[in-house]
Amino acid sequence: MTKHCETFEHTADLGLEARADSPAELLEALGEGLYAQICQPRDIRLRQKRRVQVAAEGAASPRGHEPDAAALELLVADFLRELLRLFHLERFLVGRVRVERCDETAVAAEVAGESYDPARHELGLEIKAVTYHQLKVARDRSGWLARVILDI
């Protein structure tokens, strides 16, 4: 399965739903899906790279084992909040997310993009926050699934 992310309607908010083969790809899809709502991905040049690291509370999984879905929920929300912070505080638009390390307590990623330029970038939705409302991460036979609600 190729990672992908799509939106779904939610009362006064917007939902993101992503599917992927691994938790790392799931975070990549969600991060890129988040920014696709802020600005058209085709308009974001991959000129600069930034490191993003997020640590979440929770019990670590044994080495070599996949992260627990329930523990990943908090990490998903924290990771997306950190990506959103890049735009809110630094006006940095993310065009690509590459997760280098992911377990249920931490994620390290490299994001590529550029600073917002009002002459070139038409902004889409104003995303105020990533919420815990109906936050879900699960694994099924076809891979990993995540649903998150964005406050717009």
C-alpha positions in Angstrom: 0.0 0.0 0.0 1.2 3.5 -0.8 0.8 6.0 2.0 -2.0 8.5 1.4 -4.0 11.1 3.2 -7.5 12.5 2.5 -9.9 14.8 4.2 -13.4 14.2 5.6 -16.1 16.5 6.8 -16.6 17.2 10.5 -18.9 19.7 12.1 -17.1 23.1 11.9 -13.8 21.4 11.6 -11.8 19.3 9.1 -10.7 15.7 9.5 -7.6 14.0 8.1 -7.5 10.3 7.5 -4.3 8.6 6.4 -3.3 5.0 5.6 0.2 3.6 5.3 2.2 0.5 5.7 4.1 1.7 8.8 3.7 4.2 11.6 6.6 6.3 10.1 4.8 6.5 6.7 1.5 7.3 8.5 3.1 10.3 10.2 4.6 11.4 6.8 1.2 11.1 5.1 -0.5 13.1 7.9 2.1 15.8 7.9 2.0 16.2 4.2 -1.8 16.1 4.3 -1.9 18.8 7.0 0.2 21.2 4.8 -1.8 20.3 1.7 -4.7 22.1 3.5 -2.6 25.2 4.2 -1.0 25.6 0.7 -1.1 23.7 -2.6 1.9 21.2 -2.4 2.8 22.0 -6.0 3.5 25.6 -5.0 6.0 24.7 -2.2 9.6 24.4 -3.3 11.8 22.1 -1.3 14.5 24.7 -0.7 15.2 24.3 3.0 15.3 21.5 5.4 14.4 21.4 9.1 14.7 18.8 11.8 11.6 18.0 13.8 11.8 16.0 17.0 8.9 15.2 19.3 8.8 13.1 22.4 5.6 11.9 24.0 4.8 10.3 27.3 4.3 6.6 27.3 5.9 3.2 27.8 8.5 2.3 25.2 7.9 -0.8 23.1 10.5 -3.5 23.3 13.3 -3.1 20.7 12.4 -4.5 17.3 8.6 -4.4 18.0 6.1 -2.1 16.3 4.8 0.8 18.3 1.4 0.3 20.1 -1.5 2.0 18.3 -2.9 3.6 21.5 0.4 5.1 22.5 0.9 6.4 18.9 -2.2 8.6 19.2 -0.6 11.1 21.5 2.5 11.1 19.4 0.5 11.8 16.2 -1.2 14.8 17.8 2.1 16.1 19.2 3.9 15.6 15.9 1.2 17.4 13.9 1.2 20.3 16.4 4.9 20.7 16.0 4.6 20.8 12.2 1.8 23.4 12.5 4.0 25.4 14.8 6.5 25.8 12.0 3.9 27.7 10.0 2.3 29.7 12.8 5.6 30.9 14.4 8.1 30.7 11.5 5.9 31.0 8.4 7.6 27.9 7.1 5.6 25.8 4.5 6.3 22.1 4.5 6.2 20.3 1.2 7.7 16.9 2.2 8.0 15.0 5.5 10.5 12.1 5.9 10.4 10.3 9.2 13.8 8.9 10.2 12.9 7.3 13.5 9.6 6.5 15.1 8.5 4.5 18.1 5.6 5.2 20.5 7.5 7.7 22.6 9.4 9.7 20.0 9.6 10.7 16.3 12.5 12.3 14.5 11.9 13.7 11.0 13.3 15.9 8.3 10.9 18.3 6.6 11.6 20.2 3.4 9.9 23.3 2.2 10.3 27.1 2.2 9.3 30.3 3.8 5.9 31.6 3.0 6.0 34.2 0.2 2.7 36.0 -0.3 3.6 36.8 -3.9 3.9 33.0 -4.7 1.8 31.1 -2.2 -1.9 31.2 -2.0 -3.0 30.1 1.4 -5.8 27.7 1.8 -7.4 26.9 5.2 -6.4 28.5 8.4 -5.7 25.6 10.7 -5.9 26.8 14.3 -5.1 23.5 16.1 -4.8 19.8 16.0 -7.3 18.3 18.4 -7.6 15.1 20.5 -11.3 14.9 19.5 -12.0 11.4 17.9 -8.2 10.9 17.5 -7.6 7.4 16.4 -4.6 5.3 15.3 -5.2 1.6 14.5 -3.6 -1.3 12.7 -5.6 -3.7 10.6 -4.9 -6.2 7.9 -4.2 -3.6 5.2 -1.8 -1.5 7.4 -2.0 1.5 9.7 -4.9 4.0 9.8 -5.1 7.4 11.6 -7.9 9.9 11.9 -7.4 13.3 13.4 -9.6 16.4 13.6 -8.2 19.8 12.8 -9.7 23.0 14.3 -10.2 25.5 11.4 
